[in-house]
């Protein structure tokens, strides 16, 4: 009886590699990790185009890689900054608007690994510099502060955000302004201003007393605002009525928004 021939060393290599993948948990993501790491090396050398391609490769292999999301936001910013000031830039063309693409990546990164990623975002003075100078980012960061329940975040957002928007399907958008004299002023498509009530702060919440009606408490929260036909989202600061006031009609029923995309592309 003849024994079966032993496989060659070359034939054994693929089998050993496969067994290693089974034996070591998480090794299946090695390519993803390598693409992100290689991309970051290229990023540090200033080769942003190469780095961007590697970050995209990492995200195709693992869309939940929070660090690749952060890094792609950096290269998206660096490769596109200034384009919004040139003729032909379509602000409402989401696939080409680098601002919202970068915010979408940052939002997903924060959703996945907030505690680890957010300090890196706050400390970044290179890749995200141009994005951080924009009002869209500042509104986004307010929402993230609410998401993480940062100390004093709710009251800070309320004090620093006088303008809100009521925007619902089949409803006329209404702009709500919280004036320094404590008046609530509304403005619809006619551009006519109406004094709609009074406002005050109460323990990290907003109290609105309509001209005709009972006082209502509103809570600032962070919500996911989907755009680009629901393919992407960014975090959006919103005001939502709580308690009995939640059943109000029109803009008094909320929610009110103050996020990065505020009626510009409706």
N, C-alpha and C positions, 0 to 999 in steps of 0.2 A: 504494500500500500504506500502510495507516494504522498508525502506531506505537501500542503499548499505552500507555494513560494512566498517568502517574506516580502512585503511591499518595500519598494525602494525608499530611501531617505526623503527624496523629493516628493514622493506620493504621500508620505506621512505628515508633511508640514501643514497642508490645509486642514487635516484632521486634528492635529494638535492645536491649531489656532481656534478651531471651532469649539474644542473641549475647554479651552481657556475662557472663551466667551461665556460658556455655561457655568464655569466654576466661579467666575468673578462677577458678583452682582454689579450692575451699573456700567459694565464695560461696553455694553451695547451703545452707550452714548459717547463713546470715545471720539468718534469722528466729529460729532457735534462740538465737544469740548475743544478738540484740536483746531477746528475751523475758527472758533471764537478766539482762542489763544493766538493763533497765527495772525488773525485779523488785528488783534490788539497790538501785536508787534509791528505790523505795517502801519497802524495808526500812530504809534509812538514815533515812527520814523518819518511821518508826514505824508505817507503814500495813502491818502484817504480813499482814492478810487479802488485800489486793491483791497484795502481794509473793508470797504463797504461790500464788495463782492463776497468776501469771506464771511462777514456777518450774515449776509443773506443766505449763504450756503448753510451756515449753522442753524438758522431759523427754519430752513426747509427740512432739515433733519430733526429738529426739535423746536416747534413753535413756542414752547413754554420755557425756553432758556432766557431767563430774565436779564442776564448780563449781556447776551447778544442783542436783546431789545434795546437796552440802554446804549450799547455801543453803536447800533445802527442809527439811533436817534442822533448821536454825535456826528457820524459821518454824513447823514442826511442834511444836518445843519451846515456843516462845513462845506459840503459840495454845492449847496444851493443858496447860501446866504446872499442877500442882495438882489436876487432874481425878482423878488416881489416889488422892487422899485423900478423895474424896467417895463417898457411898453410891451404889451402882448401877454403879460402875466395874468392868468385867469384865477382870481382869488377863490371862486366857487367851484373850480375844477379840482375836486379833492385828490384824484390820483396824482396831479402835478403840483399841488400846493404843499410844499415841504413843511410848512408850519404845522398843519394838522397831521401830516404823516409822522412827524417827530413826536408830537404830543400823544398820538395813538400808541407809539412804541413805548413812551415813558409811562403811559397809563397802564399798559399791560404789564410792564416790568414792576410797577408799584403794586399792582394787584397780586402778582406772583410772589414777590419778595420785598415787601415794603420796608421792613426793618433794616435790611441789608442794602437795598438799592437807593432809598431816599437820601441818606447821608452823602452818597456818591454824587447824586444829582445836585444837592445843595452846595457841595464843595467844588463842583466842576466850573472852572474858569477858562476852559479852552474849547472843548468840543461844543458845549451848549451856550457859549457866551452870546452869540447872536440871537438865539432863541430866547434867552433870559431877558433880553432887552425889550422884548415885545409884550404888549398888553395881553395878548392871548395866553402867554405863559404865566403871567402874574395872576390872571383869573384862574387858570388851571391849578396853580400852587395853592390858592385859597381853598379850592375844593379838596385838595389832598390833605391840607391841614385839618379839615373837618373829618375826612376819612379816617385819619389816625387819632382823632380826638386829642390833638395837641393842646396843651394847657392854654386856656384863654382864647382858643382859636375861634370859637363861635362868636364871642363878643367882638373880637378883632375884625372878623369878616363883616359883621353887621355895621360896625363903626366906619369901616373903610369902603363899604359898597352902597352908595346911595341909589344906584340905578339898577332896576330889575325889569324883567320882561315876562308878560303872560302870553304864551304862544301855544295854542292848541289847534288840532285839525278842525276845519270848518268854523273856527272862531276868529274874530277880528283881533289881531295882536294889540296888546295894550302895554304901554311903557309906564312903569310906576317909579316915581322919584320920591325918595325920602329926604326932604329938604332940611337944612340946618335949623330952621324955625319950628321943626317938629310937624310940619304939615306933610300930608301924603298927597302928591299931585299926580294925576293920571293924564295920559295923552294917547289918543287913538290915531287912526289913519287920517283924520281931519286936521291933525296937528294942533287942535285946540286943547288948552290945559284946563283941567278941572280939579278943584280942591276936593279930595275925596274923603278926608279924615285927618286924624292925628296919629303919630307913632311915638313909641318910647321903648326903652330897653328894660327887660326884666329877667335877671339871672341867666344871661346867655341866650335869651329868646327875644323876639320882637313882638310887641303888642301893637296892633292896629285897631283903632277905634273909628269905624266908618262914620260919615256924616249922618247917616241914618241906619242905626243898627248897634249890635252889641260888640264889645271889644273882643278881639280874636288874638290868640297867641300863635306865633309862627316860629318854627324851628329850622335853623340852617343845617342842611345836610349835603353830602356829596353823592351825586348820582352818576351813573354811566349814561352819557349822551351819545347815542349812535348816529353815525353819519356815513356817507359814502355807500348808500343803499344798505345800511346795516352791517357792512363788512368790518367797520372799525368803530372805536369809541374813545372818548376822552372823558375825564372826570369833570363834572360840571357843578358849581355851587348853586344850590336851590333853596328856596324858602317853601316850606310846606306847613299848612295850617294844622294845628293839633287840637284835640278835644272837640268841643261842640262846633267850633268854627270850621272844622274840616268839611262841613256840609254846605258851605257858602256857594253862591252861584257866581258865574262869570269869573273875573280875576280874583274875587274874594275866596274862591274855592281852590285857587292855586293849581299847580305849583308855579312859583315865580323863578325865573332863571337869571343868572348873571355870569354865564360861562364864556369860554373862548369864542364860540360861534353864537353871536347874539343878533339873530334876525338878518344878518348880512346876505344870506343865501336862501331865504325863505321864498 
